[in-house]
Amino acid sequence: MAEAIFNQLAPDGCTAISAGTRVFDKDGNSKEGERLADRVGAEQVIEVLREFDIEAGSAQRNQITEDMVEKADAVVVMAERETWPEYLVDNEKVIYWEITDPKAKGIDDTRQIRDQITELVKDLIAEIN
């Protein structure tokens, strides 16, 4: 959600890309490239973003890499700290947002999460401008 909302609201020349700290299923198989529309429990995320005129169903999951972090101006992390790769720990570029995972949440909870992320994104855009 943060990537899509940022890219909708950010000024020209500012772009966000999204990547996960653990893009694997519980058996350790890579889920990289999986579309949001194909992800179990993502229906509400797609729906609440659509309410903001954002089509996110084709967004794909990506695994974060050290190279991505090096190239980024800032790295917003919402994942639990125990899932962070070592290169994120103590990295000056990292901004941590404590956000509830919308997976398997109801539509009202997912809207609240979207709204919380939207406010954080607006604050970030104001800070970088």
The 8 nearest C-alpha neighbors of each residue, nearest first, counted from 0:
[[1, 3, 2, 4, 113, 48, 44, 116],
 [0, 2, 4, 3, 5, 116, 120, 117],
 [3, 1, 5, 15, 0, 4, 17, 16],
 [2, 4, 6, 0, 5, 1, 7, 53],
 [3, 5, 7, 1, 6, 2, 0, 8],
 [6, 4, 2, 8, 7, 3, 9, 1],
 [5, 7, 3, 9, 4, 8, 14, 2],
 [6, 8, 4, 5, 9, 3, 53, 2],
 [9, 7, 5, 6, 4, 10, 121, 124],
 [10, 8, 6, 5, 13, 7, 124, 11],
 [11, 9, 13, 12, 8, 124, 6, 14],
 [12, 10, 13, 9, 14, 6, 8, 7],
 [11, 13, 10, 14, 9, 6, 15, 128],
 [14, 12, 11, 10, 9, 15, 6, 5],
 [15, 13, 6, 12, 16, 9, 5, 11],
 [16, 14, 2, 6, 5, 17, 13, 3],
 [17, 15, 2, 14, 18, 3, 6, 1],
 [16, 18, 2, 15, 19, 61, 60, 1],
 [19, 17, 61, 63, 62, 60, 16, 20],
 [18, 20, 62, 21, 63, 22, 61, 17],
 [19, 21, 63, 83, 82, 62, 22, 18],
 [22, 20, 19, 23, 62, 82, 63, 83],
 [21, 23, 30, 62, 19, 31, 29, 20],
 [24, 22, 29, 30, 28, 27, 21, 25],
 [23, 25, 27, 26, 28, 30, 29, 22],
 [24, 26, 27, 23, 28, 29, 22, 21],
 [27, 25, 24, 28, 23, 29, 30, 22],
 [28, 26, 23, 24, 25, 29, 22, 30],
 [29, 27, 23, 24, 26, 30, 25, 22],
 [28, 30, 23, 31, 22, 27, 24, 32],
 [29, 31, 23, 22, 33, 32, 28, 24],
 [32, 30, 61, 60, 29, 33, 22, 62],
 [31, 33, 59, 60, 61, 34, 30, 58],
 [32, 34, 59, 60, 31, 30, 35, 37],
 [35, 33, 59, 37, 57, 36, 58, 32],
 [34, 36, 56, 38, 37, 58, 59, 57],
 [35, 37, 56, 34, 38, 57, 41, 42],
 [38, 36, 34, 35, 39, 33, 41, 56],
 [39, 37, 35, 36, 41, 40, 34, 33],
 [38, 40, 41, 37, 42, 36, 102, 103],
 [39, 41, 103, 102, 42, 38, 43, 104],
 [42, 40, 44, 43, 39, 38, 102, 35],
 [41, 43, 45, 44, 40, 46, 36, 39],
 [42, 44, 46, 45, 41, 106, 47, 109],
 [45, 43, 41, 47, 46, 42, 48, 109],
 [44, 46, 42, 48, 43, 47, 55, 56],
 [45, 47, 43, 49, 44, 48, 42, 50],
 [48, 46, 50, 49, 44, 45, 110, 43],
 [49, 47, 53, 51, 50, 45, 46, 44],
 [48, 50, 52, 53, 46, 51, 47, 54],
 [49, 51, 47, 48, 52, 46, 53, 45],
 [50, 52, 49, 48, 53, 47, 4, 54],
 [53, 51, 49, 50, 54, 48, 47, 7],
 [54, 52, 49, 48, 51, 55, 3, 50],
 [53, 55, 49, 56, 52, 48, 45, 57],
 [56, 54, 58, 57, 45, 53, 35, 48],
 [57, 55, 36, 35, 58, 45, 54, 34],
 [56, 58, 34, 55, 35, 59, 36, 54],
 [59, 57, 55, 34, 35, 56, 60, 36],
 [60, 58, 34, 32, 33, 35, 57, 61],
 [59, 61, 32, 31, 33, 18, 34, 58],
 [60, 62, 18, 31, 19, 32, 63, 59],
 [61, 63, 19, 18, 22, 20, 31, 64],
 [64, 62, 18, 19, 20, 61, 67, 65],
 [65, 63, 67, 66, 62, 68, 18, 20],
 [64, 66, 68, 67, 69, 86, 63, 87],
 [65, 67, 69, 64, 68, 70, 63, 71],
 [68, 66, 64, 70, 65, 69, 71, 63],
 [67, 69, 65, 71, 66, 70, 64, 74],
 [68, 70, 66, 67, 71, 65, 72, 64],
 [71, 69, 67, 68, 66, 72, 65, 73],
 [72, 70, 68, 73, 69, 67, 74, 92],
 [71, 73, 70, 92, 74, 69, 68, 93],
 [74, 72, 92, 71, 93, 75, 94, 68],
 [75, 73, 93, 92, 94, 76, 71, 68],
 [76, 74, 94, 93, 95, 73, 77, 96],
 [75, 77, 95, 78, 94, 96, 74, 93],
 [76, 78, 96, 97, 95, 98, 79, 75],
 [79, 77, 76, 80, 82, 20, 83, 19],
 [78, 80, 81, 82, 77, 83, 97, 76],
 [81, 79, 82, 83, 78, 88, 77, 84],
 [80, 82, 79, 83, 78, 84, 20, 85],
 [83, 81, 80, 79, 20, 84, 21, 78],
 [84, 82, 80, 81, 20, 87, 85, 88],
 [83, 85, 86, 87, 82, 20, 88, 81],
 [84, 86, 88, 87, 83, 89, 90, 82],
 [85, 87, 84, 88, 65, 90, 89, 83],
 [88, 86, 90, 85, 84, 83, 89, 93],
 [87, 89, 85, 90, 86, 83, 84, 93],
 [90, 88, 87, 91, 86, 93, 85, 92],
 [91, 89, 87, 92, 88, 93, 86, 74],
 [90, 92, 93, 89, 94, 73, 87, 88],
 [93, 91, 73, 90, 74, 94, 72, 71],
 [94, 92, 74, 91, 90, 75, 73, 95],
 [93, 95, 75, 74, 76, 92, 96, 73],
 [96, 94, 76, 75, 77, 93, 97, 74],
 [97, 95, 77, 98, 76, 94, 75, 119],
 [96, 98, 77, 95, 99, 78, 76, 79],
 [99, 97, 96, 77, 100, 112, 116, 115],
 [98, 100, 101, 97, 112, 77, 102, 109],
 [99, 101, 102, 98, 104, 112, 103, 78],
 [102, 100, 104, 109, 99, 103, 112, 44],
 [101, 103, 40, 104, 100, 41, 39, 44],
 [102, 104, 40, 101, 105, 41, 39, 43],
 [105, 103, 101, 102, 108, 109, 106, 43],
 [104, 106, 108, 107, 109, 103, 43, 101],
 [105, 107, 109, 108, 43, 110, 104, 47],
 [108, 106, 110, 109, 105, 111, 104, 112],
 [109, 107, 111, 110, 105, 106, 104, 112],
 [108, 110, 106, 112, 111, 107, 101, 113],
 [111, 109, 113, 107, 108, 112, 47, 114],
 [112, 110, 114, 108, 109, 113, 115, 107],
 [111, 113, 109, 115, 110, 114, 116, 108],
 [114, 112, 110, 116, 111, 115, 117, 109],
 [113, 115, 117, 111, 112, 116, 110, 118],
 [116, 114, 112, 118, 117, 113, 111, 119],
 [115, 117, 119, 113, 114, 118, 120, 1],
 [118, 116, 114, 120, 115, 119, 113, 121],
 [119, 117, 121, 115, 120, 116, 122, 114],
 [118, 120, 122, 116, 121, 117, 123, 115],
 [119, 121, 123, 117, 122, 118, 5, 116],
 [120, 122, 118, 124, 123, 119, 117, 125],
 [121, 123, 119, 125, 120, 124, 126, 118],
 [124, 122, 126, 120, 125, 121, 119, 127],
 [123, 125, 121, 127, 126, 122, 120, 128],
 [126, 124, 122, 128, 123, 127, 121, 120],
 [125, 127, 123, 124, 128, 122, 121, 120],
 [128, 126, 124, 125, 123, 122, 13, 73],
 [127, 125, 126, 124, 10, 123, 9, 13]]
